């Protein structure tokens, strides 16, 4: 009988231990996993907002040399953007598809940073035959451009397309079969004050390289990255 009582006593101790401590252990495990998960999310956020250099064969890639004419008939070269954080794009004024969305979003950047002397925008037309300085001036006025540093650039079509396709690896081409006669990618390129192409880390741990100019969320990311570069020494 005494043995039975001792078994019962041991069982009661185990039961009480389980009631009091096991939930606490489970909670600690849960808390531990939550902390780990939060740590990973924080690190992931840091990775996504860290600005990288675009490297080709181990060398940081900079904007190639160029010389074009802006909407005020002034010659503008890559050197005019030194000392400025710059966003560059390729578009054309008569584009019926993505360009209006791109430049509506670009206006958001102009609204945010137009008062800064160390920020600029370069919009290269891939249809220079029709996009003369006069046409680009009217286009800029239509979009309510505020910044004196937003340059709409035109020039030799082969040089502009080479700058897009080879210099930036952003596709642009004549295609009579598509609406507007040209096809191109709607990317925004972020350039630092020293002329280097910069970007953030993507969700999969790979460089994002360019920002989708038709996506408001990506434009908001770009806005934050511009702020980061403006603060960079």
Secondary structure as UniProt FT lines:
FT   HELIX           2..17
FT   HELIX           18..22
FT   HELIX           23..49
FT   STRAND          51..53
FT   STRAND          55..56
FT   TURN            57..58
FT   STRAND          59..60
FT   STRAND          67..69
FT   TURN            71..72
FT   STRAND          75..77
FT   HELIX           78..81
FT   TURN            82..83
FT   STRAND          85..91
FT   TURN            93..94
FT   HELIX           99..113
FT   TURN            114..115
FT   TURN            117..118
FT   STRAND          119..125
FT   TURN            128..130
FT   HELIX           133..142
FT   TURN            143..144
FT   TURN            148..149
FT   STRAND          150..154
FT   HELIX           157..162
FT   HELIX           163..167
FT   STRAND          172..174
FT   TURN            176..177
FT   TURN            179..180
FT   STRAND          182..184
FT   STRAND          187..191
FT   TURN            193..194
FT   STRAND          196..201
FT   TURN            203..204
FT   STRAND          211..212
FT   TURN            213..214
FT   HELIX           216..231
//
